Amino acid sequence: MRSGKLRHKVTIQRPDYTQDPVTGEMTPSWIEVTKAWASVEPLSAREFIAAAATQSKVSARIVIRYRAGIDATLRILHRDKIYNIEGVLSDKDSGLEYLTLPCSEGVNNG
């Protein structure tokens, strides 16, 4: 993958819980794992229609350089949008060059 396509800076976050010191209640929150350069592409009209026909939630495709530990429990922040990772697809050649992340938009509460 050419680095010129990875022109968007994104933040990858993982879910975490913090405990309220007074009540002891566990509150869900998100912690930054890393920042990465990515290609953020909304689905084309044809892909969107096909996804809707199969009840898919996927609305965007995000591509990043390969990084171990990326899975569907994480989320991505890009500009003012939250993207929930719906799956992780390795590149077809070596599996170690880049990851394609089908994502849905919206708030993920963990």
Backbone as ProteinMPNN parsed JSONL, in Angstrom:
{"seq_chain_A": "MRSGKLRHKVTIQRPDYTQDPVTGEMTPSWIEVTKAWASVEPLSAREFIAAAATQSKVSARIVIRYRAGIDATLRILHRDKIYNIEGVLSDKDSGLEYLTLPCSEGVNNG", "coords_chain_A": {"N_chain_A": [[0.846, -1.175, 0.0], [0.587, 2.168, -0.87], [1.969, 4.937, 0.826], [0.861, 7.445, 0.409], [-1.89, 7.194, 0.212], [-2.694, 6.858, 2.785], [-3.73, 9.222, 4.396], [-5.142, 10.36, 6.455], [-5.228, 11.22, 9.843], [-5.889, 9.178, 12.512], [-7.371, 8.159, 15.648], [-7.013, 5.39, 17.678], [-8.938, 3.64, 19.96], [-9.504, 1.881, 23.074], [-11.902, 0.103, 25.099], [-12.489, 0.882, 28.56], [-12.814, 0.801, 32.136], [-13.61, 2.954, 34.794], [-13.492, 3.482, 38.284], [-15.733, 5.049, 40.433], [-14.67, 6.914, 43.136], [-16.262, 7.547, 45.326], [-18.865, 6.326, 45.174], [-18.241, 3.819, 44.22], [-19.116, 2.864, 41.853], [-18.745, 1.447, 38.605], [-17.68, 3.026, 35.723], [-18.045, 3.191, 32.262], [-15.468, 3.985, 29.906], [-13.183, 5.362, 27.446], [-9.898, 4.677, 26.302], [-6.99, 5.977, 24.806], [-5.217, 4.053, 22.491], [-3.401, 4.227, 20.377], [-2.228, 6.461, 17.799], [-2.715, 6.662, 14.291], [-1.864, 6.672, 10.787], [-4.242, 6.69, 8.216], [-6.497, 5.487, 5.662], [-9.591, 6.713, 5.097], [-12.608, 5.817, 3.973], [-15.835, 6.405, 2.878], [-18.512, 4.116, 2.156], [-19.241, 3.346, -1.256], [-22.086, 4.295, -3.272], [-23.153, 1.996, -4.5], [-21.968, -0.064, -2.939], [-23.084, 0.606, -0.496], [-25.827, 0.182, -0.899], [-25.796, -2.573, -1.417], [-24.85, -3.455, 1.064], [-26.956, -2.65, 2.72], [-28.929, -4.329, 1.793], [-28.21, -6.738, 2.886], [-28.541, -6.332, 5.551], [-26.383, -5.1, 6.791], [-24.298, -3.181, 8.999], [-22.201, -1.719, 8.214], [-20.611, 1.237, 7.202], [-18.379, 2.527, 6.363], [-14.964, 2.216, 5.239], [-11.907, 1.64, 6.632], [-8.472, 1.839, 6.268], [-5.413, 0.805, 7.554], [-1.863, 0.677, 8.296], [-0.436, -2.533, 9.002], [-0.944, -3.662, 12.287], [-0.453, -5.277, 15.266], [-2.921, -6.655, 17.469], [-5.24, -5.291, 16.855], [-8.709, -5.298, 16.925], [-12.278, -6.088, 16.929], [-13.205, -5.002, 19.287], [-12.274, -2.52, 19.644], [-12.382, 1.031, 18.836], [-12.48, 3.739, 16.426], [-11.517, 7.102, 16.15], [-12.153, 9.776, 14.052], [-11.783, 12.935, 12.919], [-14.765, 14.429, 13.742], [-16.141, 12.107, 14.148], [-17.146, 8.872, 15.321], [-16.07, 5.643, 14.804], [-17.074, 2.358, 14.834], [-15.377, -0.638, 14.93], [-16.09, -3.283, 12.861], [-14.967, -5.56, 11.909], [-11.854, -7.217, 11.028], [-9.679, -7.274, 8.402], [-6.981, -8.768, 6.908], [-4.309, -7.938, 4.583], [-4.228, -9.458, 1.317], [-1.867, -10.58, 0.341], [0.616, -10.88, 2.105], [-0.474, -10.638, 4.605], [0.568, -9.043, 6.504], [0.982, -6.406, 5.857], [-1.054, -4.374, 5.651], [-4.223, -3.483, 7.224], [-7.651, -3.842, 6.64], [-10.471, -2.278, 7.782], [-13.721, -2.761, 8.175], [-16.241, -0.537, 9.089], [-18.76, 0.848, 11.292], [-20.698, 3.773, 11.835], [-21.203, 5.726, 14.783], [-22.081, 5.932, 18.305], [-20.213, 4.041, 20.485], [-20.619, 2.331, 23.31], [-19.085, 0.532, 24.644]], "CA_chain_A": [[0.0, 0.0, 0.0], [1.362, 3.404, -0.929], [1.713, 5.772, 1.998], [0.067, 8.615, 0.032], [-3.31, 6.923, 0.436], [-2.935, 6.941, 4.225], [-3.574, 10.659, 4.619], [-5.955, 10.81, 7.579], [-4.725, 10.846, 11.169], [-6.983, 8.651, 13.324], [-7.048, 7.706, 16.993], [-7.589, 4.086, 17.991], [-9.216, 3.591, 21.391], [-10.024, 0.634, 23.635], [-12.793, 0.364, 26.238], [-11.925, 0.749, 29.896], [-13.764, 1.175, 33.179], [-13.036, 3.661, 35.932], [-14.347, 3.336, 39.458], [-16.02, 6.266, 41.174], [-14.133, 6.689, 44.488], [-17.288, 7.752, 46.352], [-19.941, 5.334, 45.095], [-17.723, 2.524, 43.813], [-19.714, 2.491, 40.573], [-17.831, 1.332, 37.472], [-18.144, 3.84, 34.618], [-17.302, 2.892, 31.024], [-14.751, 5.085, 29.266], [-12.305, 4.932, 26.35], [-8.501, 5.068, 26.465], [-6.247, 5.971, 23.547], [-4.213, 3.014, 22.306], [-2.396, 4.787, 19.494], [-2.662, 7.242, 16.641], [-2.198, 6.017, 13.082], [-2.259, 7.219, 9.501], [-5.24, 5.783, 7.654], [-7.364, 5.866, 4.555], [-10.971, 6.625, 5.564], [-13.439, 5.9, 2.779], [-17.231, 5.99, 3.02], [-18.893, 3.157, 1.13], [-19.833, 3.908, -2.463], [-23.534, 4.09, -3.325], [-23.402, 0.583, -4.821], [-21.609, -0.864, -1.766], [-24.042, 0.918, 0.561], [-27.078, -0.51, -1.233], [-25.546, -4.003, -1.205], [-24.75, -3.675, 2.509], [-28.3, -2.504, 3.27], [-29.695, -5.506, 1.393], [-27.851, -7.85, 3.766], [-28.694, -5.852, 6.926], [-25.067, -4.763, 7.319], [-24.168, -1.873, 9.624], [-20.961, -1.118, 7.736], [-20.826, 2.471, 6.441], [-17.089, 3.056, 5.931], [-13.827, 1.295, 5.202], [-10.701, 2.312, 7.101], [-7.284, 1.026, 6.022], [-4.222, 1.24, 8.295], [-0.742, -0.257, 8.22], [-0.617, -3.651, 9.916], [-0.618, -3.441, 13.696], [-0.971, -6.387, 16.068], [-3.833, -6.307, 18.554], [-6.439, -4.577, 16.398], [-9.864, -6.192, 16.836], [-13.588, -5.437, 16.899], [-13.548, -4.366, 20.565], [-11.732, -1.164, 19.59], [-13.073, 1.993, 17.987], [-11.608, 4.716, 15.784], [-11.99, 8.481, 16.076], [-11.629, 10.543, 12.917], [-12.456, 14.239, 12.953], [-15.791, 14.44, 14.788], [-16.917, 10.882, 14.032], [-16.728, 7.646, 15.992], [-16.266, 4.463, 13.961], [-16.979, 1.077, 15.531], [-14.768, -1.64, 14.055], [-16.98, -4.436, 12.711], [-14.159, -6.711, 11.54], [-10.461, -6.926, 10.677], [-9.283, -8.05, 7.227], [-5.569, -8.596, 6.556], [-4.068, -7.878, 3.142], [-4.274, -10.8, 0.733], [-0.554, -11.116, -0.009], [1.395, -11.387, 3.236], [-1.234, -10.531, 5.847], [1.318, -8.224, 7.464], [1.235, -5.063, 5.329], [-2.103, -3.446, 6.069], [-5.484, -4.025, 7.695], [-8.859, -3.158, 6.209], [-11.404, -2.327, 8.897], [-15.09, -2.335, 7.899], [-16.689, 0.173, 10.294], [-20.065, 1.497, 11.345], [-20.63, 5.031, 12.562], [-22.082, 5.846, 15.929], [-21.479, 5.893, 19.624], [-20.004, 2.701, 21.016], [-20.485, 2.499, 24.752], [-18.243, -0.482, 25.256]], "C_chain_A": [[0.888, 1.234, 0.0], [0.973, 4.321, 0.213], [0.879, 7.001, 1.671], [-1.414, 8.428, 0.239], [-3.676, 7.036, 1.913], [-2.742, 8.389, 4.663], [-4.403, 11.215, 5.77], [-5.35, 10.323, 8.892], [-5.923, 10.411, 12.016], [-6.464, 8.242, 14.694], [-7.753, 6.383, 17.227], [-7.731, 4.009, 19.508], [-9.72, 2.214, 21.795], [-10.928, 0.975, 24.817], [-12.068, 0.133, 27.559], [-13.018, 1.121, 30.889], [-13.011, 1.882, 34.287], [-14.025, 3.561, 37.085], [-14.497, 4.673, 40.163], [-15.559, 6.042, 42.615], [-15.185, 6.828, 45.586], [-18.31, 6.617, 46.347], [-19.442, 3.925, 44.773], [-18.269, 2.048, 42.483], [-18.655, 2.478, 39.472], [-18.439, 2.081, 36.286], [-17.339, 3.504, 33.37], [-16.651, 4.148, 30.454], [-13.877, 4.502, 28.159], [-10.918, 5.488, 26.573], [-7.809, 4.974, 25.11], [-5.2, 4.863, 23.553], [-3.062, 3.584, 21.491], [-3.05, 5.721, 18.494], [-2.03, 6.589, 15.423], [-2.633, 6.802, 11.856], [-3.171, 6.198, 8.837], [-5.866, 6.361, 6.392], [-8.785, 5.65, 5.05], [-11.873, 6.86, 4.359], [-14.874, 5.503, 3.102], [-17.555, 4.989, 1.916], [-19.48, 3.884, -0.072], [-21.334, 3.632, -2.427], [-23.862, 2.621, -3.585], [-23.109, -0.301, -3.613], [-22.615, -0.651, -0.635], [-25.361, 0.192, 0.337], [-26.921, -2.007, -1.0], [-25.482, -4.323, 0.287], [-26.129, -3.597, 3.155], [-29.146, -3.736, 2.954], [-29.404, -6.695, 2.297], [-27.891, -7.446, 5.243], [-27.362, -5.504, 7.584], [-25.087, -3.37, 7.938], [-22.992, -1.091, 9.055], [-21.259, 0.105, 6.873], [-19.521, 3.078, 5.937], [-16.042, 1.951, 5.964], [-12.6, 2.106, 5.61], [-9.53, 1.354, 6.905], [-6.119, 1.633, 6.787], [-3.099, 0.255, 8.015], [-0.963, -1.348, 9.264], [-0.156, -3.269, 11.317], [-1.244, -4.593, 14.476], [-1.939, -5.858, 17.119], [-5.068, -5.536, 18.139], [-7.572, -5.591, 16.276], [-11.154, -5.39, 16.954], [-14.015, -4.851, 18.245], [-13.095, -2.916, 20.596], [-12.638, -0.256, 18.767], [-12.065, 3.003, 17.461], [-12.283, 6.077, 15.8], [-11.327, 9.146, 14.878], [-12.459, 11.811, 12.791], [-13.511, 14.209, 14.043], [-16.646, 13.179, 14.77], [-16.281, 9.733, 14.804], [-17.066, 6.495, 15.067], [-16.059, 3.214, 14.8], [-16.431, 0.045, 14.553], [-15.657, -2.881, 14.044], [-16.217, -5.704, 12.35], [-12.756, -6.266, 11.179], [-10.058, -7.86, 9.541], [-7.827, -7.746, 6.897], [-5.427, -8.508, 5.043], [-3.917, -9.286, 2.596], [-2.905, -11.397, 0.445], [0.181, -11.714, 1.186], [0.595, -11.418, 4.535], [-0.577, -9.641, 6.867], [1.606, -6.81, 6.958], [0.208, -4.05, 5.806], [-3.337, -4.192, 6.525], [-6.616, -3.185, 7.123], [-9.897, -3.376, 7.298], [-12.782, -1.857, 8.444], [-15.655, -1.734, 9.186], [-18.106, 0.684, 10.143], [-19.882, 2.786, 12.139], [-21.56, 4.991, 13.741], [-21.33, 5.747, 17.228], [-21.393, 4.457, 20.081], [-19.743, 2.86, 22.505], [-19.734, 1.38, 25.435], [-18.844, -1.82, 25.366]], "O_chain_A": [[1.833, 1.327, 0.784], [-0.207, 4.466, 0.533], [0.244, 7.558, 2.566], [-2.136, 9.407, 0.426], [-4.834, 7.28, 2.252], [-1.71, 8.738, 5.235], [-4.369, 12.417, 6.031], [-5.002, 9.15, 9.028], [-6.861, 11.184, 12.214], [-5.269, 8.009, 14.875], [-8.958, 6.268, 16.999], [-6.784, 4.273, 20.248], [-10.283, 1.477, 20.985], [-10.749, 2.007, 25.464], [-11.161, -0.694, 27.658], [-14.037, 1.697, 30.507], [-11.917, 1.471, 34.674], [-15.239, 3.556, 36.882], [-13.509, 5.348, 40.454], [-15.999, 5.09, 43.258], [-15.012, 6.275, 46.673], [-18.588, 6.019, 47.387], [-20.144, 2.946, 45.026], [-17.932, 0.956, 42.025], [-17.794, 3.355, 39.401], [-19.572, 1.809, 35.889], [-16.109, 3.524, 33.396], [-17.219, 5.239, 30.518], [-13.841, 3.287, 27.964], [-10.765, 6.637, 26.987], [-8.013, 4.019, 24.361], [-4.404, 4.744, 24.485], [-1.896, 3.445, 21.862], [-4.273, 5.761, 18.365], [-0.938, 6.028, 15.509], [-3.642, 7.507, 11.88], [-2.913, 4.995, 8.885], [-5.77, 7.555, 6.108], [-9.155, 4.526, 5.388], [-11.902, 7.953, 3.794], [-15.115, 4.384, 3.554], [-16.934, 5.016, 0.854], [-20.137, 4.915, 0.076], [-21.795, 2.816, -1.629], [-24.759, 2.067, -2.949], [-23.9, -1.187, -3.288], [-22.96, -1.584, 0.091], [-25.944, -0.351, 1.276], [-27.816, -2.644, -0.444], [-26.003, -5.349, 0.724], [-26.441, -4.391, 4.043], [-29.984, -4.138, 3.76], [-30.254, -7.569, 2.461], [-27.335, -8.145, 6.091], [-27.228, -5.603, 8.804], [-25.801, -2.485, 7.468], [-22.811, 0.081, 9.385], [-22.051, 0.034, 5.933], [-19.544, 4.039, 5.167], [-16.204, 0.916, 6.611], [-12.295, 3.133, 5.003], [-9.589, 0.198, 7.325], [-5.861, 2.833, 6.685], [-3.341, -0.861, 7.555], [-1.602, -1.112, 10.289], [0.885, -2.637, 11.498], [-2.441, -4.849, 14.35], [-1.786, -4.736, 17.601], [-5.871, -5.159, 18.993], [-7.426, -6.616, 15.61], [-11.126, -4.165, 17.065], [-15.09, -4.257, 18.334], [-13.493, -2.163, 21.485], [-13.55, -0.725, 18.085], [-10.951, 3.116, 17.971], [-13.472, 6.196, 15.502], [-10.109, 9.089, 14.709], [-13.671, 11.764, 12.584], [-13.162, 13.974, 15.2], [-17.752, 13.172, 15.312], [-15.06, 9.636, 14.925], [-18.197, 6.374, 14.598], [-15.002, 3.03, 15.405], [-16.973, -0.122, 13.46], [-15.941, -3.459, 15.093], [-16.754, -6.805, 12.469], [-12.497, -5.071, 11.038], [-10.088, -9.081, 9.69], [-7.477, -6.595, 6.635], [-6.308, -8.945, 4.304], [-3.524, -10.201, 3.32], [-2.791, -12.615, 0.314], [0.348, -12.931, 1.265], [0.948, -12.145, 5.463], [-1.086, -9.485, 7.977], [2.394, -6.088, 7.57], [0.567, -2.986, 6.31], [-3.49, -5.383, 6.254], [-6.545, -1.956, 7.123], [-10.173, -4.51, 7.69], [-12.999, -0.65, 8.335], [-15.561, -2.345, 10.251], [-18.593, 0.921, 9.037], [-19.015, 2.873, 13.009], [-22.586, 4.311, 13.715], [-20.122, 5.512, 17.262], [-22.389, 3.733, 20.066], [-18.747, 3.464, 22.904], [-19.738, 1.28, 26.662], [-18.206, -2.743, 25.872]]}, "name": "protein", "num_of_chains": 1, "seq": "MRSGKLRHKVTIQRPDYTQDPVTGEMTPSWIEVTKAWASVEPLSAREFIAAAATQSKVSARIVIRYRAGIDATLRILHRDKIYNIEGVLSDKDSGLEYLTLPCSEGVNNG"}
